[in-house]
């Protein structure tokens, strides 16, 4: 009897289909990205104009090189107003920059930065021998130039207007026809000139004023060297076109200067940028101060 052929059975195990390479993940990521973009657009459509400008400013300056609020200097040209808390941050940044300039704190007793009702006030006070200006002159010292360069670099990044004041002590000025009114105004204008050379915008200075010895820092000692000073006031912003002093600040000013004349003005030249330069004591305040 012939042998039957041997039957070989081959069993193949069925498995999953071949690997897809993760293509579905790419498609899903694109979908999620598109969905996120849709939500951002819907949010911006209902956001305020300031928020829209701030977001637009980021895309125009993603690296933050301009370091101004919501835009850069080539952007929309409109800024988001800085609040009181923002000025506190600016104060901290200024102090940090000054510390780098003066690590040994030689100028510590001659610089004071305070947050007042007017805004951020930066006082640069003289010593007996003259720290920031030569004695009896509006010629700046190297210390003033170095310090103003640091201040201008920081203040030029913000939209706030700046007013500059010059003050003297009560010692009579011995420079011939000049007097303390002229000296205080010339020093304030010199500070303005250096600041505009070092970084602040030409339209950022709103006022340059000289007060002579009418607003002494130490009234009990009219000849104290610290009465000779330059004051830089970074003013609050109400909106992009208006600067308004708080009501309580005006009341404080009226109470402080009740015995002064209504106004003392010493006319002066105009700067190249059209900034008015006056030696003026503005105390024309009509509202009655209630106590």
C-alpha positions as semicolon CSV with decimal commas, in nm:
position;residue;x (nm);y (nm);z (nm)
1;X;0,000;0,000;0,000
2;X;0,147;0,331;-0,104
3;X;0,233;0,576;0,171
4;X;0,021;0,888;0,182
5;X;0,216;1,213;0,140
6;X;0,300;1,394;0,459
7;X;0,074;1,692;0,514
8;X;0,251;2,004;0,648
9;X;0,031;2,265;0,803
10;X;0,175;2,616;0,839
11;X;-0,003;2,838;1,087
12;X;0,055;3,211;1,055
13;X;-0,017;3,435;1,352
14;X;-0,221;3,735;1,262
15;X;-0,089;4,066;1,412
16;X;-0,167;4,434;1,413
17;X;-0,138;4,635;1,099
18;X;0,193;4,802;1,023
19;X;0,304;5,110;1,217
20;X;0,149;5,431;1,087
21;X;0,445;5,655;1,177
22;X;0,242;5,884;1,406
23;X;0,090;6,084;1,124
24;X;-0,232;6,115;1,320
25;X;-0,045;6,301;1,595
26;X;0,066;6,568;1,351
27;X;-0,288;6,611;1,224
28;X;-0,419;6,634;1,580
29;X;-0,155;6,893;1,676
30;X;-0,252;7,106;1,376
31;X;-0,616;7,084;1,479
32;X;-0,542;7,191;1,838
33;X;-0,324;7,481;1,716
34;X;-0,598;7,603;1,485
35;X;-0,851;7,575;1,767
36;X;-0,627;7,778;1,999
37;X;-0,585;8,046;1,733
38;X;-0,964;8,064;1,695
39;X;-1,010;8,116;2,070
40;X;-0,743;8,390;2,073
41;X;-0,917;8,573;1,787
42;X;-1,254;8,546;1,962
43;X;-1,098;8,680;2,285
44;X;-0,930;8,973;2,108
45;X;-1,254;9,068;1,934
46;X;-1,410;9,129;2,275
47;X;-1,101;9,275;2,444
48;X;-1,046;9,646;2,508
49;X;-0,853;9,864;2,263
50;X;-0,560;9,888;2,504
51;X;-0,530;9,511;2,526
52;X;-0,549;9,479;2,147
53;X;-0,268;9,735;2,107
54;X;-0,059;9,561;2,372
55;X;-0,091;9,223;2,198
56;X;-0,015;9,384;1,863
57;X;0,288;9,555;2,014
58;X;0,424;9,221;2,130
59;X;0,415;9,076;1,778
60;X;0,587;9,390;1,645
61;X;0,859;9,361;1,909
62;X;0,868;8,997;2,031
63;X;1,215;9,031;2,181
64;X;1,112;9,327;2,394
65;X;1,402;9,543;2,277
66;X;1,193;9,859;2,294
67;X;1,076;9,781;2,648
68;X;0,774;10,009;2,641
69;X;0,423;9,915;2,730
70;X;0,237;9,730;2,460
71;X;0,434;9,852;2,159
72;X;0,767;9,977;2,040
73;X;0,872;10,318;1,914
74;X;0,791;10,215;1,557
75;X;0,457;10,062;1,648
76;X;0,115;10,212;1,689
77;X;0,245;10,529;1,851
78;X;-0,003;10,497;2,136
79;X;0,085;10,365;2,477
80;X;-0,103;10,202;2,761
81;X;-0,103;10,439;3,058
82;X;0,122;10,336;3,344
83;X;-0,045;10,302;3,681
84;X;0,096;10,375;4,025
85;X;0,212;10,016;4,066
86;X;0,404;10,045;3,739
87;X;0,588;10,352;3,866
88;X;0,691;10,151;4,171
89;X;0,851;9,898;3,938
90;X;1,023;10,177;3,749
91;X;1,158;10,308;4,079
92;X;1,307;9,967;4,156
93;X;1,463;9,946;3,809
94;X;1,614;10,294;3,847
95;X;1,761;10,209;4,187
96;X;1,907;9,889;4,043
97;X;2,065;10,079;3,752
98;X;2,205;10,345;3,985
99;X;2,353;10,072;4,204
100;X;2,541;9,937;3,902
101;X;2,670;10,287;3,825
102;X;2,768;10,359;4,185
103;X;2,852;10,028;4,355
104;X;3,032;10,206;4,640
105;X;2,725;10,422;4,716
106;X;2,915;10,750;4,688
107;X;2,600;10,917;4,553
108;X;2,360;10,748;4,793
109;X;2,306;11,059;5,006
110;X;2,258;11,279;4,700
111;X;1,984;11,083;4,521
112;X;1,630;11,037;4,647
113;X;1,353;10,865;4,453
114;X;1,003;10,886;4,600
115;X;0,652;10,816;4,476
116;X;0,448;11,132;4,532
117;X;0,108;11,267;4,437
118;X;0,264;11,425;4,128
119;X;0,432;11,106;4,011
120;X;0,775;10,957;4,055
121;X;1,005;11,232;4,188
122;X;1,381;11,194;4,144
123;X;1,587;11,443;4,346
124;X;1,953;11,502;4,260
125;X;2,089;11,699;4,556
126;X;2,414;11,892;4,569
127;X;2,689;11,867;4,827
128;X;2,873;12,162;4,977
129;X;3,151;12,133;4,718
130;X;2,917;12,059;4,427
131;X;2,833;11,706;4,318
132;X;2,638;11,753;3,996
133;X;2,722;12,111;3,892
134;X;3,022;12,330;3,940
135;X;2,967;12,584;4,217
136;X;2,770;12,887;4,098
137;X;2,752;12,750;3,743
138;X;2,526;12,546;3,518
139;X;2,824;12,344;3,391
140;X;2,755;11,977;3,471
141;X;3,009;11,750;3,634
142;X;3,097;11,403;3,495
143;X;2,897;11,252;3,782
144;X;2,581;11,425;3,656
145;X;2,638;11,316;3,298
146;X;2,690;10,953;3,398
147;X;2,385;10,954;3,623
148;X;2,155;11,123;3,372
149;X;2,266;10,878;3,105
150;X;2,142;10,591;3,324
151;X;1,817;10,770;3,406
152;X;1,750;10,870;3,045
153;X;1,799;10,514;2,918
154;X;1,533;10,387;3,159
155;X;1,288;10,679;3,136
156;X;1,306;10,685;2,756
157;X;1,137;10,343;2,751
158;X;0,811;10,467;2,905
159;X;0,539;10,695;2,765
160;X;0,512;10,926;3,067
161;X;0,589;11,296;3,036
162;X;0,873;11,436;3,246
163;X;0,900;11,778;3,406
164;X;1,238;11,911;3,519
165;X;1,283;12,159;3,802
166;X;1,586;12,354;3,918
167;X;1,626;12,473;4,278
168;X;1,888;12,675;4,465
169;X;1,961;12,764;4,824
170;X;1,915;13,115;4,964
171;X;2,274;13,229;4,925
172;X;2,282;13,537;4,699
173;X;2,423;13,465;4,356
174;X;2,744;13,656;4,286
175;X;2,758;13,617;3,910
176;X;2,697;13,977;3,808
177;X;2,358;14,030;3,644
178;X;2,260;13,668;3,704
179;X;2,064;13,561;4,009
180;X;1,928;13,238;4,160
181;X;1,632;13,244;3,924
182;X;1,864;13,232;3,624
183;X;2,089;12,969;3,783
184;X;1,805;12,733;3,873
185;X;1,650;12,765;3,526
186;X;1,981;12,714;3,344
187;X;2,063;12,405;3,548
188;X;1,721;12,253;3,481
189;X;1,757;12,325;3,110
190;X;2,106;12,173;3,104
191;X;1,967;11,856;3,263
192;X;1,696;11,855;2,995
193;X;1,953;11,888;2,719
194;X;2,164;11,599;2,846
195;X;1,860;11,374;2,896
196;X;1,743;11,429;2,540
197;X;2,091;11,354;2,412
198;X;2,106;11,031;2,613
199;X;1,774;10,864;2,542
200;X;1,446;11,039;2,623
201;X;1,224;11,146;2,335
202;X;1,222;11,505;2,216
203;X;0,853;11,539;2,303
204;X;0,880;11,368;2,643
205;X;0,978;11,676;2,844
206;X;0,665;11,875;2,924
207;X;0,816;12,151;3,141
208;X;1,151;12,301;3,237
209;X;1,118;12,530;3,538
210;X;1,343;12,718;3,776
211;X;1,221;12,794;4,127
212;X;1,531;12,966;4,272
213;X;1,505;12,936;4,653
214;X;1,124;12,941;4,670
215;X;1,085;12,568;4,741
216;X;1,355;12,485;4,989
217;X;1,411;12,123;5,073
218;X;1,524;12,220;5,423
219;X;1,326;12,535;5,514
220;X;1,483;12,545;5,860
221;X;1,825;12,588;5,699
222;X;1,788;12,796;5,379
223;X;2,159;12,767;5,299
224;X;2,177;12,389;5,330
225;X;2,354;12,245;5,021
226;X;2,073;11,993;4,961
227;X;1,844;12,286;4,876
228;X;2,047;12,311;4,555
229;X;1,901;12,031;4,348
230;X;1,750;11,913;4,022
231;X;1,409;11,744;4,041
232;X;1,286;11,509;3,770
233;X;0,914;11,428;3,796
234;X;0,783;11,131;3,597
235;X;0,419;11,234;3,572
236;X;0,116;11,009;3,597
237;X;-0,075;10,942;3,275
238;X;-0,453;10,965;3,269
239;X;-0,476;10,887;2,898
240;X;-0,257;10,925;2,593
241;X;-0,317;11,300;2,561
242;X;-0,398;11,428;2,908
243;X;-0,197;11,484;3,220
244;X;-0,396;11,572;3,529
245;X;-0,264;11,634;3,877
246;X;-0,466;11,472;4,156
247;X;-0,695;11,707;4,346
248;X;-0,526;11,638;4,677
249;X;-0,190;11,730;4,522
250;X;-0,325;12,074;4,428
251;X;-0,467;12,116;4,775
252;X;-0,132;12,027;4,927
253;X;0,042;12,279;4,701
254;X;-0,202;12,555;4,794
255;X;-0,161;12,487;5,165
256;X;0,216;12,479;5,137
257;X;0,249;12,809;4,949
258;X;-0,027;13,028;5,089
259;X;0,213;13,313;5,162
260;X;0,368;13,326;4,813
261;X;0,265;13,561;4,529
262;X;0,025;13,440;4,265
263;X;0,295;13,395;4,008
264;X;0,656;13,487;3,948
265;X;0,777;13,447;3,594
266;X;1,121;13,513;3,451
267;X;1,097;13,470;3,072
268;X;1,360;13,261;2,902
269;X;1,445;13,124;2,559
270;X;1,281;12,827;2,396
271;X;1,466;12,505;2,340
272;X;1,524;12,361;1,994
273;X;1,231;12,126;2,038
274;X;0,997;12,406;2,146
275;X;0,996;12,321;2,518
276;X;0,902;12,633;2,717
277;X;1,174;12,737;2,960
278;X;1,068;12,966;3,242
279;X;1,164;13,053;3,592
280;X;0,811;13,035;3,726
281;X;0,637;12,980;4,055
282;X;0,283;12,868;3,960
283;X;0,057;12,891;4,262
284;X;-0,260;13,013;4,096
285;X;-0,500;12,770;4,260
286;X;-0,859;12,881;4,277
287;X;-1,026;12,605;4,488
288;X;-1,041;12,666;4,859
289;X;-0,857;12,409;5,066
290;X;-1,089;12,255;5,320
291;X;-0,939;12,151;5,652
